[in-house]
Amino acid sequence: MNTVGLTKRHVVIKLILIAVAFLLFIVTAGRHASADETSAIYAYTGEKSVQQKAISDGIEFNTQLIVNGEYGPYPLRNFATQKSDAIVDMDKVTSLAQEVTIKNTTDKDYTISSYQVSLPRWINPGSQVVAARPFSEETQNGLTTRWFSYVNDQNDDPTKLRSFNITGKLPAGQEYKLEIPLKINDPKAVKVGDTFNIDNTMHNSGISIYSYFRFGKAINDSNGNSTLSSTGRYIATTRDKNRYLMLPNNIQRLMPKMNDARPCR
């Protein structure tokens, strides 16, 4: 009996099963994050997720990305270690917006010396996620919003807008809300794995909040169906230098079906 061959084979099968278990975990976690498989944004909302608004001196503030009317995750505070908070399906985006809210939860008026709203092009001037329309100075509930682009002095090209600055006095119990329509400037230039940020900074308290996004693309089976609902099996392969080789049928039969993963409850 060739014990060396058997040992290698058992190692291969063990590695396959470990990989499958990990893949099933990813699929299950993804379903937990978003039960709607047609969603264009997938955000983790499980254990240890950040799902609360920032608050300082009784002033509650928040910024969120809205994709096809669906809100993305709440932001992290003060530039914690970057991670992919959410994945945006580049093929399903029909509308984008960035919403900013500032709420005075106290019984006194609150003066904001400077509140900076940063668009994706603030950190990455080459980002394809840009403002969709021109903006002019406006005042809402005592707060005045002024745009600036660091490109020119004219508000003639919204795609060059990089940030807004908010100043003024927000009355007790009042809320300020700004929704900035966004768009993907050149969809053909967006690649899987491209990232972008949205963030705000309350200069009164020095608190910054940000969200980090990554573009993705749904993987379908050979029939064009989502792998989350496909009845086919995962394919077992092994890598040989620069290519992948399918393993024998007796191993393929051990692979689980794609729809065996069940959503978390």
C-alpha positions in Angstrom: 0.0 0.0 0.0 1.3 3.4 -0.9 1.0 5.2 2.4 2.8 8.3 1.1 0.2 8.7 -1.7 -2.7 8.2 0.8 -1.2 10.7 3.2 -0.9 13.3 0.4 -4.4 12.6 -0.7 -5.8 13.0 2.8 -3.9 16.3 3.2 -5.4 17.5 -0.1 -8.9 16.5 0.9 -8.4 18.1 4.4 -7.2 21.4 2.8 -10.2 21.4 0.4 -12.7 20.9 3.3 -11.0 23.7 5.3 -11.2 26.0 2.2 -14.9 25.0 1.7 -15.7 25.6 5.4 -14.1 29.0 5.1 -16.0 29.8 1.9 -19.3 28.7 3.4 -18.5 31.0 6.4 -18.0 33.9 4.0 -21.3 33.1 2.2 -23.2 32.8 5.4 -21.7 35.9 6.8 -22.6 37.7 3.6 -26.2 36.6 3.9 -26.2 37.7 7.5 -25.0 41.1 6.4 -27.6 41.5 3.6 -30.5 39.1 3.3 -31.5 40.7 0.0 -29.4 39.1 -2.8 -30.4 41.9 -5.2 -28.9 44.6 -2.9 -26.2 46.8 -4.3 -24.4 47.3 -1.0 -23.3 44.7 1.4 -22.5 45.9 4.9 -21.6 43.7 7.9 -24.0 44.4 10.8 -23.2 41.5 13.1 -21.1 41.2 16.2 -18.7 44.2 16.8 -20.1 46.1 13.9 -20.1 49.9 14.3 -23.8 50.9 14.2 -24.1 54.1 16.2 -23.8 57.8 15.5 -20.9 59.9 16.9 -21.8 62.3 19.7 -19.8 65.1 21.4 -21.0 67.8 23.8 -24.5 66.6 23.1 -24.1 67.1 19.4 -24.9 64.0 17.4 -23.4 63.7 13.9 -23.2 61.2 11.2 -22.4 60.6 7.5 -23.6 57.6 5.5 -23.5 56.5 1.9 -26.8 55.7 0.2 -26.8 53.3 -2.7 -30.1 52.7 -4.6 -31.9 54.2 -1.5 -30.3 51.7 0.9 -28.0 53.1 3.7 -24.5 51.9 4.1 -22.8 51.3 7.5 -22.3 53.9 10.2 -18.8 55.4 10.2 -15.8 54.5 12.3 -14.3 57.2 14.6 -11.0 59.0 14.3 -9.5 56.9 11.5 -9.4 53.5 13.1 -7.6 50.8 11.2 -9.0 50.8 7.7 -11.1 47.8 6.7 -13.7 47.2 4.1 -16.8 48.3 5.9 -19.0 47.6 2.9 -18.8 46.3 -0.6 -20.7 48.2 -3.4 -21.7 46.0 -6.4 -20.5 48.1 -9.4 -23.0 46.4 -11.7 -26.1 47.2 -9.6 -25.6 50.9 -8.8 -28.4 53.1 -10.1 -28.2 56.0 -7.6 -25.6 57.2 -5.0 -25.7 59.9 -2.4 -23.9 61.0 0.8 -26.0 62.1 3.7 -24.8 64.3 6.5 -26.7 64.9 9.7 -25.9 67.1 12.7 -28.4 67.1 15.6 -28.3 69.3 18.8 -29.7 67.0 21.5 -29.1 69.7 24.3 -31.3 72.5 25.5 -28.8 75.2 24.4 -27.8 76.6 21.1 -24.5 75.2 19.9 -21.9 77.2 17.8 -20.0 75.1 15.2 -16.7 76.8 14.3 -16.0 74.4 11.5 -17.5 71.1 10.4 -15.8 69.6 7.3 -17.8 67.3 5.0 -15.3 65.3 2.8 -16.3 63.7 -0.5 -14.5 60.7 -2.0 -12.2 63.0 -3.9 -10.9 64.6 -0.7 -8.6 61.6 0.0 -8.3 60.4 -3.6 -8.6 63.2 -6.2 -8.8 60.5 -8.9 -11.8 58.7 -7.4 -14.6 57.9 -9.8 -17.2 58.6 -7.1 -18.0 62.3 -7.6 -20.6 65.0 -6.9 -23.5 64.8 -9.4 -24.6 68.4 -9.4 -23.2 71.9 -8.7 -23.7 73.4 -5.2 -24.1 76.9 -3.9 -23.9 78.4 -0.4 -27.0 77.6 1.6 -28.2 78.0 5.2 -30.4 75.5 7.2 -31.4 75.9 10.8 -28.6 78.4 11.5 -25.8 76.4 9.8 -24.3 77.7 6.6 -22.7 75.3 4.1 -19.9 76.4 1.7 -18.3 74.2 -0.8 -14.6 74.3 -1.8 -12.7 72.1 -4.3 -9.1 73.2 -4.2 -9.2 73.1 -7.9 -10.6 76.5 -9.0 -12.7 79.3 -7.6 -15.7 78.6 -9.7 -18.4 76.1 -8.9 -18.6 75.1 -12.6 -17.6 71.4 -12.4 -19.2 69.3 -9.6 -16.9 66.4 -10.4 -14.0 68.3 -8.9 -15.8 69.1 -5.6 -13.8 67.7 -2.7 -15.4 68.9 0.4 -17.9 71.3 2.2 -17.5 73.4 5.3 -20.3 74.0 7.7 -20.4 76.9 10.3 -22.9 78.7 12.4 -25.2 78.2 15.4 -27.5 75.2 15.6 -30.5 75.9 17.9 -31.3 73.6 20.8 -33.2 70.4 19.7 -32.7 71.2 16.0 -31.2 69.0 13.2 -29.3 69.9 10.1 -29.4 67.5 7.1 -27.5 67.6 3.8 -27.8 65.0 1.1 -25.2 65.2 -1.7 -26.1 63.4 -4.9 -23.2 61.4 -6.2 -22.4 59.4 -9.3 -19.8 57.1 -10.8 -18.1 59.4 -13.2 -16.8 56.8 -15.6 -18.3 53.3 -14.8 -15.9 51.7 -17.3 -12.9 52.9 -15.3 -14.1 51.3 -12.1 -12.4 47.9 -11.3 -13.2 45.3 -8.8 -11.2 46.1 -5.6 -11.2 49.9 -6.2 -11.9 51.8 -2.9 -13.3 55.1 -1.8 -13.9 56.9 1.5 -16.5 59.4 2.8 -15.7 61.2 6.1 -16.5 64.2 8.3 -14.5 66.1 10.9 -16.1 68.1 13.8 -13.3 70.6 14.4 -14.8 71.8 17.7 -14.0 68.4 19.3 -11.4 67.1 16.9 -13.5 64.0 16.1 -13.3 62.5 12.7 -15.7 59.8 11.3 -15.2 57.9 8.1 -16.5 54.9 6.1 -14.4 52.9 3.7 -15.9 51.2 0.7 -14.7 48.7 -1.9 -16.2 47.9 -5.3 -17.1 44.3 -6.0 -18.9 42.3 -8.5 -21.3 39.4 -7.9 -20.1 36.0 -9.1 -22.6 33.9 -11.0 -22.6 30.2 -11.9 -22.4 28.9 -15.5 -26.1 29.5 -15.9 -25.9 33.2 -14.9 -27.5 32.6 -11.4 -26.2 33.9 -8.1 -23.9 31.4 -6.4 -25.9 32.0 -3.3 -28.9 30.3 -4.9 -27.1 28.0 -7.4 -27.8 24.3 -7.1 -24.3 23.4 -8.5 -21.4 22.3 -6.5 -18.2 24.2 -5.6 -15.3 23.1 -7.8 -12.2 21.5 -6.2 -8.9 22.5 -7.8 -5.2 22.3 -7.1 -2.6 24.8 -8.2 0.3 23.7 -10.4 2.7 26.6 -10.9 0.7 29.2 -12.9 -2.5 27.2 -13.5 -5.3 25.6 -11.6 -6.2 21.9 -12.3 -9.5 20.3 -11.5 -9.3 17.4 -9.0 -10.8 13.9 -9.9 -14.5 13.3 -9.9 -14.4 11.2 -6.7 -13.3 14.4 -4.9 -15.7 16.7 -6.8 -18.6 14.6 -5.5 -17.5 15.4 -1.9 -17.9 19.1 -2.5 -21.0 20.8 -1.1 -23.7 22.4 -3.2 -23.5 26.2 -3.4 -27.0 26.7 -1.8 -26.2 24.5 1.2 -25.1 27.6 3.1 -28.0 28.9 5.2 -28.5 32.5 6.3 -27.7 33.4 9.9 -30.7 34.0 12.2 
